[in-house]
Amino acid sequence: MVKFILKILFTAVVILGLAHLLPGIHITSYWTAILVALVLAVLNAFVRPILIFLTLPATLVTFGLFLFVINAGIILLDAYFVTGFKIDSFWWALLFSILLSVILSFFDGLEKQQEHKSEEE
């Protein structure tokens, strides 16, 4: 549970940072960023697998590139549910989702590498 809370808080920090870097993403406060991270976790856990299953033919035909569209759609859906989180266009949502995924994956890889090192000692 503590690991989940820390992951949500870290995701909120990354979301807030990206909102300051990208002019098409608007977040009103850090609390809004935490709420965005929570809603994003829920959408990724429940809605994203359903969308991936329903769009499997399109994903296969595009060699997986349609997953970028699904990720951007999840971000837009998040903005719909959370007041104080606004995205100007689909393209900003696409860029935001790509950057968010890359940054979170990088730090997740560092975390797993650190865990692997501690297991060896």
Disulfide bonds with the S-S distance in Angstrom:
none
